[in-house]
Amino acid sequence: MRVGICGAGQLGRMLALAGHPIGVTCVCYARSADEPGCAVGEFEIGAWDDEPALDRFAARIDVATYEFENVPLGAVQRIAATRPVAPSLLALETAADRVHEKTLFRRLGIETAPFAAIDSQEELERAVSTIGLPAVLKTRRMGYDGKGQRVLRAPEDVAGAFAALGSRPCILEGFVAFERELSVIGVRGRDGATRVYPLFANTHEDAILRVTIAPAPGTSPQLVDAAHRAITSILGALDYVGALALELFQVGDRVLANEMAPRVHNTGHLTIEAADTSQFENHLRAVAGLPLGSTDIQGHAGMVNLIGTLPDPASLLAIPGAHLHLYGKAPRPGRKVGHVTVTALDPGARDARLEDVLRVVRASG
């Protein structure tokens, strides 16, 4: 089985690595040969509007998937004309537009923050009068790790906010008084079989994920059930194939959906070492029509993103239970250049090892 991956970043790299042991060959579609995924598998070079390159890519694979949801729809449609694509175009289009995904959540009975579609400064002002402040104005498409958004805290922040985001279609979301940020990853096979990983607890710095812990501590059965029902309902509604991540806000025993990602996800990186079957392998299993693997987590795990700078690898590898993953990317501010996963049999040891990792990371600047 040959699986084409639209994109060749670190997620494409980890997907390609996961394919080797199970007999799946991955071919990344990359803009240049120095992207992370190209170092570990086959690749095709081309722009998203390069039809001959897209056709060559499609001719080399049996099925296509993607590592990020902002793949231009026209490129995916070109590939889909001759090869199956999973997840579906519907899933990609829904997740690529924040209004469409929030509307889907509401239709499925999944709680969200109050929101409104914004296409002008006048609509923004009307929405603010209804939703109130503080609120967040985001572009409907593109944007991640805090990009493409503005926090509106006071009336003076509203003036000119729509133009500041390029006068593009936006969404206004009301603030949620949440206790913490969670995520859940589910995977669905071609036969409809579904598996869900335990809840992950996430901490962000400067709007970029820094730490993930699994299983999330202090979760009630009601909270877990609400998260699992939410992800399962989305998978079914989209007739989904592959891994899907859902970012959540916890409010007591309730979860509010923030956004979804129709792909493997940063918060699931720790599944490489901690789960019976990693999110990357399970995604490939689903896309290739293979049986899904167990999503159980063994013991307790934590993951730290390496952002902007590369700490001394020897210092990280000296920490018991630490697993280092470098992406082959040049360091620069705000860029994810790798991650470290720690595993332990009990949460106390896991937390101590996470602190050791964070100490090394902070010392590196």
C-alpha positions as CSV (number, residue, x, y, z in Angstrom):
1,M,0.0,0.0,0.0
2,R,1.3,3.4,-1.0
3,V,-0.2,6.4,0.9
4,G,0.3,9.9,-0.4
5,I,0.6,12.7,2.2
6,C,-0.3,16.2,1.1
7,G,2.3,18.1,3.0
8,A,5.8,17.2,4.2
9,G,6.2,19.0,7.6
10,Q,6.8,17.2,10.9
11,L,3.4,15.5,10.8
12,G,4.2,14.1,7.4
13,R,7.6,13.0,8.7
14,M,6.1,11.1,11.6
15,L,3.4,9.6,9.4
16,A,6.1,8.3,7.0
17,L,8.1,6.9,9.9
18,A,5.0,5.1,11.3
19,G,4.4,3.5,7.9
20,H,7.7,1.6,7.6
21,P,7.0,-1.1,10.3
22,I,3.6,-1.9,9.0
23,G,4.5,-2.1,5.3
24,V,2.9,1.2,4.2
25,T,5.1,3.4,1.9
26,C,4.4,7.1,2.2
27,V,5.0,9.6,-0.5
28,C,5.0,13.3,0.6
29,Y,3.9,16.1,-1.7
30,A,6.4,18.9,-0.8
31,R,7.2,22.4,-1.9
32,S,11.0,21.7,-1.6
33,A,13.2,18.7,-0.8
34,D,14.4,20.1,2.5
35,E,11.0,19.7,4.2
36,P,11.1,17.3,7.2
37,G,9.0,14.6,5.6
38,C,11.3,14.3,2.6
39,A,14.2,13.0,4.8
40,V,12.4,9.8,5.8
41,G,10.5,8.7,2.7
42,E,9.6,9.2,-0.9
43,F,8.4,12.6,-2.1
44,E,7.1,14.6,-5.1
45,I,8.0,18.3,-5.5
46,G,5.5,20.8,-6.7
47,A,3.3,23.8,-5.9
48,W,-0.4,23.4,-5.0
49,D,-1.4,24.7,-8.4
50,D,1.1,22.6,-10.3
51,E,-1.3,20.2,-12.1
52,P,1.4,18.0,-13.8
53,A,3.2,17.6,-10.4
54,L,-0.2,16.7,-8.7
55,D,-0.8,14.2,-11.4
56,R,2.6,12.6,-11.0
57,F,2.0,12.4,-7.2
58,A,-1.4,10.7,-7.7
59,A,0.1,8.2,-10.2
60,R,2.6,7.1,-7.5
61,I,0.0,6.3,-4.7
62,D,-3.0,4.2,-3.9
63,V,-4.7,6.6,-1.6
64,A,-4.1,10.2,-0.4
65,T,-4.3,11.9,3.0
66,Y,-3.0,15.1,4.4
67,E,-1.0,16.5,7.3
68,F,-2.7,19.9,7.6
69,E,-6.2,21.1,6.9
70,N,-5.3,24.2,4.8
71,V,-4.4,22.2,1.7
72,P,-6.0,24.2,-1.2
73,L,-9.3,22.5,-2.1
74,G,-8.5,22.5,-5.8
75,A,-5.4,20.5,-5.3
76,V,-7.2,17.8,-3.3
77,Q,-10.0,17.7,-5.9
78,R,-7.3,17.2,-8.6
79,I,-5.9,14.2,-6.7
80,A,-9.4,12.9,-5.8
81,A,-10.3,12.7,-9.5
82,T,-8.1,9.6,-9.8
83,R,-7.4,8.4,-6.3
84,P,-9.4,8.0,-3.1
85,V,-8.8,10.7,-0.5
86,A,-9.2,10.2,3.3
87,P,-10.4,12.0,5.3
88,S,-13.1,13.2,2.8
89,L,-13.3,16.5,1.0
90,L,-16.3,17.3,3.2
91,A,-14.2,16.8,6.4
92,L,-11.4,19.0,4.9
93,E,-13.7,21.8,3.8
94,T,-15.6,21.8,7.2
95,A,-12.5,21.9,9.3
96,A,-10.8,24.6,7.1
97,D,-13.6,27.1,7.9
98,R,-14.1,28.0,11.5
99,V,-17.8,29.0,11.0
100,H,-18.6,25.7,9.2
101,E,-17.0,23.6,12.0
102,K,-18.7,25.6,14.7
103,T,-22.0,25.2,12.9
104,L,-21.4,21.4,12.7
105,F,-20.7,21.2,16.4
106,R,-24.0,23.0,17.2
107,R,-25.9,20.8,14.8
108,L,-24.6,17.8,16.7
109,G,-25.5,19.2,20.1
110,I,-21.9,19.9,21.0
111,E,-21.5,23.1,23.1
112,T,-19.4,25.9,21.8
113,A,-18.6,29.5,22.8
114,P,-21.0,32.0,21.4
115,F,-19.9,33.0,17.8
116,A,-20.9,35.0,14.8
117,A,-19.7,35.1,11.2
118,I,-18.1,38.5,10.4
119,D,-17.8,39.9,6.8
120,S,-17.4,43.6,7.6
121,Q,-16.5,46.1,10.4
122,E,-20.2,46.9,10.7
123,E,-21.1,43.2,11.3
124,L,-18.3,43.0,13.9
125,E,-19.7,45.9,15.8
126,R,-23.2,44.4,15.8
127,A,-21.8,41.0,16.9
128,V,-19.8,42.6,19.7
129,S,-23.0,44.3,21.0
130,T,-24.6,40.8,21.2
131,I,-21.7,38.6,22.3
132,G,-20.0,41.2,24.4
133,L,-16.3,41.6,25.4
134,P,-13.8,40.2,25.8
135,A,-14.0,38.2,22.6
136,V,-11.6,36.9,19.9
137,L,-11.8,37.8,16.2
138,K,-10.3,35.1,14.0
139,T,-10.0,34.6,10.3
140,R,-12.4,31.9,9.1
141,R,-9.6,30.2,7.2
142,M,-5.9,29.6,7.8
143,G,-4.2,30.7,11.0
144,Y,-2.8,28.4,13.8
145,D,-0.7,28.8,16.9
146,G,-2.3,32.2,17.6
147,K,-1.8,33.5,14.0
148,G,-4.7,35.3,12.2
149,Q,-6.5,36.5,15.3
150,R,-7.0,39.5,17.6
151,V,-8.2,39.6,21.2
152,L,-10.8,42.3,21.7
153,R,-10.9,43.4,25.4
154,A,-12.2,46.9,25.3
155,P,-14.4,49.0,22.9
156,E,-11.3,50.7,21.5
157,D,-10.0,47.3,20.4
158,V,-13.0,46.8,18.1
159,A,-12.3,49.8,15.8
160,G,-10.2,48.8,12.9
161,A,-10.0,45.1,14.0
162,F,-11.6,43.7,10.8
163,A,-9.2,45.7,8.6
164,A,-6.2,44.6,10.8
165,L,-6.9,41.0,9.8
166,G,-7.0,41.9,6.1
167,S,-10.7,42.5,5.8
168,R,-11.1,38.8,5.2
169,P,-14.1,36.7,6.3
170,C,-13.8,36.2,10.1
171,I,-15.5,34.7,13.1
172,L,-16.1,36.4,16.4
173,E,-16.0,34.1,19.4
174,G,-16.9,35.0,22.9
175,F,-14.5,34.3,25.8
176,V,-15.1,31.1,27.8
177,A,-14.3,31.0,31.5
178,F,-12.7,27.6,31.2
179,E,-10.8,25.6,33.8
180,R,-8.3,24.1,31.4
181,E,-7.7,23.1,27.8
182,L,-8.2,19.5,26.8
183,S,-8.1,17.5,23.6
184,V,-9.4,14.2,22.4
185,I,-8.3,12.2,19.4
186,G,-10.5,9.6,17.7
187,V,-9.8,7.4,14.7
188,R,-12.3,5.7,12.4
189,G,-11.7,3.0,9.9
190,R,-13.2,2.4,6.5
191,D,-15.5,-0.1,8.0
192,G,-16.8,2.4,10.6
193,A,-14.8,0.9,13.5
194,T,-13.9,3.6,15.9
195,R,-11.3,4.0,18.6
196,V,-10.7,7.0,21.0
197,Y,-7.6,7.9,22.9
198,P,-7.8,9.0,26.6
199,L,-8.2,12.7,27.2
200,F,-5.1,14.9,27.0
201,A,-4.6,18.0,29.2
202,N,-2.8,20.9,27.4
203,T,-0.9,24.0,28.4
204,H,-0.1,26.8,26.0
205,E,2.5,29.5,26.0
206,D,2.1,32.5,23.7
207,A,-0.8,30.7,22.0
208,I,1.5,27.7,21.1
209,L,1.1,24.3,22.7
210,R,4.0,23.7,25.2
211,V,3.0,20.7,27.4
212,T,0.5,17.8,27.0
213,I,-0.2,15.3,29.7
214,A,-2.0,12.0,29.3
215,P,-4.2,10.6,30.6
216,A,-5.5,14.0,31.7
217,P,-5.5,14.0,35.5
218,G,-8.7,14.7,37.5
219,T,-11.2,13.8,34.9
220,S,-14.6,12.6,36.0
221,P,-16.5,9.9,34.1
222,Q,-19.0,12.5,33.0
223,L,-16.3,14.6,31.5
224,V,-14.7,11.7,29.7
225,D,-18.1,10.5,28.4
226,A,-18.9,14.0,27.1
227,A,-15.6,14.3,25.2
228,H,-15.9,10.8,23.8
229,R,-19.5,11.4,22.7
230,A,-18.5,14.6,20.9
231,I,-15.6,13.1,18.9
232,T,-17.6,10.0,18.0
233,S,-20.6,12.0,16.8
234,I,-18.3,14.1,14.6
235,L,-16.6,11.1,13.1
236,G,-20.0,9.5,12.3
237,A,-21.5,12.7,10.9
238,L,-18.6,13.2,8.5
239,D,-18.4,9.5,7.6
240,Y,-14.8,10.1,8.6
241,V,-11.8,7.9,7.8
242,G,-8.5,8.5,9.7
243,A,-7.5,10.4,12.9
244,L,-9.4,13.4,14.0
245,A,-8.5,15.8,16.9
246,L,-11.0,17.9,18.8
247,E,-9.7,20.7,21.0
248,L,-11.9,21.4,24.1
249,F,-12.5,23.8,26.9
250,Q,-13.4,22.2,30.3
251,V,-16.0,24.0,32.3
252,G,-16.8,21.7,35.3
253,D,-18.0,18.4,34.0
254,R,-18.9,20.0,30.6
255,V,-16.7,20.3,27.5
256,L,-17.1,23.1,24.9
257,A,-15.6,22.4,21.5
258,N,-13.0,25.0,20.3
259,E,-11.9,23.6,17.0
260,M,-11.1,20.3,15.2
261,A,-8.2,19.1,13.1
262,P,-8.9,16.5,10.4
263,R,-5.5,14.9,10.8
264,V,-2.9,13.7,13.3
265,H,-2.4,16.4,16.0
266,N,0.4,17.9,18.1
267,T,-1.3,16.8,21.4
268,G,-1.1,13.2,20.2
269,H,2.6,13.1,19.7
270,L,3.1,11.3,23.0
271,T,1.1,8.3,21.7
272,I,4.3,7.2,19.8
273,E,5.8,6.0,23.0
274,A,2.8,5.9,25.4
275,A,0.0,4.2,23.5
276,D,-0.4,0.7,22.3
277,T,-0.8,2.1,18.8
278,S,0.3,5.7,18.0
279,Q,-2.1,8.2,16.3
280,F,0.2,8.1,13.3
281,E,0.0,4.4,12.8
282,N,-3.7,4.3,13.4
283,H,-4.2,7.1,10.9
284,L,-2.4,5.1,8.3
285,R,-4.2,1.9,9.2
286,A,-7.5,3.7,8.7
287,V,-6.6,5.3,5.4
288,A,-5.1,2.0,4.1
289,G,-8.1,0.0,5.1
290,L,-6.3,-2.0,7.8
291,P,-7.7,-3.0,11.2
292,L,-7.3,-0.3,13.9
293,G,-5.0,-0.8,16.8
294,S,-5.7,-0.3,20.5
295,T,-5.7,3.3,21.8
296,D,-4.9,2.5,25.4
297,I,-2.2,4.5,27.1
298,Q,0.3,2.5,29.2
299,G,1.2,4.3,32.4
300,H,1.5,8.1,32.4
301,A,3.1,10.3,29.8
302,G,3.9,13.9,29.0
303,M,5.1,15.8,26.0
304,V,7.0,19.1,25.8
305,N,7.2,21.0,22.5
306,L,10.7,22.4,21.6
307,I,9.9,25.9,20.3
308,G,12.3,28.4,18.7
309,T,15.6,26.9,20.0
310,L,17.2,23.5,20.2
311,P,18.3,22.5,23.7
312,D,21.4,20.2,24.1
313,P,20.2,16.8,23.0
314,A,22.5,15.0,25.5
315,S,20.9,16.9,28.4
316,L,17.4,15.8,27.3
317,L,18.4,12.2,26.7
318,A,20.0,12.0,30.1
319,I,16.5,12.3,31.7
320,P,15.1,8.9,32.6
321,G,12.1,7.9,30.4
322,A,12.7,10.7,27.9
323,H,12.3,10.3,24.2
324,L,13.6,13.0,21.9
325,H,12.2,13.8,18.4
326,L,13.9,16.4,16.3
327,Y,12.2,17.5,13.0
328,G,15.3,18.6,11.0
329,K,14.1,22.2,11.0
330,A,16.3,25.3,11.5
331,P,15.5,27.0,14.8
332,R,13.6,30.4,14.7
333,P,11.3,32.2,17.1
334,G,7.9,30.5,17.4
335,R,8.8,27.5,15.3
336,K,8.3,23.9,16.5
337,V,11.6,22.2,16.0
338,G,11.0,19.0,18.0
339,H,9.4,17.5,21.0
340,V,10.3,15.4,24.0
341,T,8.0,12.7,25.5
342,V,8.5,11.3,29.0
343,T,6.9,8.1,30.3
344,A,6.5,6.7,33.8
345,L,4.5,4.2,35.7
346,D,3.0,6.8,38.1
347,P,2.0,10.4,37.6
348,G,4.4,11.7,40.2
349,A,7.4,10.4,38.4
350,R,6.0,11.6,35.1
351,D,5.6,15.1,36.4
352,A,9.1,15.1,37.9
353,R,10.5,14.1,34.5
354,L,8.5,16.8,32.7
355,E,10.0,19.4,35.1
356,D,13.5,18.1,34.3
357,V,12.7,18.6,30.6
358,L,11.3,22.0,31.1
359,R,14.4,23.0,33.2
360,V,16.6,22.1,30.3
361,V,14.4,23.9,27.8
362,R,14.3,27.1,29.9
363,A,18.1,27.0,30.3
364,S,18.5,26.9,26.5
365,G,16.6,30.2,26.2
